[in-house]
């Protein structure tokens, strides 16, 4: 499994998209959130280790930014080091991710203790040299809260969302999910901006830019040329320059 995932990562690097990994205490609602974000039907059940493998999908974030999102195994209290080792093929996706979504069952009385357990496991996962671990907490199951408890959670989440540290959602009802998408896009959208001018007959290159980057501005001049501002991962920019050398720079 580790070899297979390594091959998958190399394939992704050819057209590199930002990667997002879902982690959380078991039954926090990761797979339900994964299904909500991707429109897929990953097995989501109130069972220990309902997700034993990593499932990956490509999603479109606001303004068309593509990203790869991965669901992972649920963590438990005092997860033994040996068990972390046995799930290494799955957890390697977490170490490689550009952004980690820490899904919390915010309606649980044990939510703080569960979050501490997840953080403990995250510290055991190696990250590549030069990479910074970025974590966004997703406070799930707000549909199970009411009254003062709900208002307190939503108020705190609103303050932390501005800092890019927490978002409140209900994966079950969809409440807050679009706001989560926007926050994810904001946190991973740190690729440099490139400006490209395309002739009227270069629609293929324009489509490539939309497919592999995020177009932030587009104008057409009186000669029919299209001027595009696009954010591309450096490796994606390199591939664009190889495919369309006359447009590079």
Secondary structure, 3 states (H helix, E strand, C coil): CHHHHHHHHHHHHHCCCEEEEEEEECCCCHHHHHHHHHCCCCCCCCCCCCCCCCEEEEEECHHHCEEEEEECCCECCCCCHHHHHHCHHHHHHHHHCCEEEEEEECCCCCHHHHHHHHHHHHCCCCCCCCCCCCEEEEEECHHHCCHHHHHHHHHHHHHHHHCCCEEECCCCCCCCHHHHHHHHHHHHCCCCEEEEEECCCCHHHHHHHHHHCEEEEEEECCCCCEEEEEECCHHHHHHHHHHCCCCCC
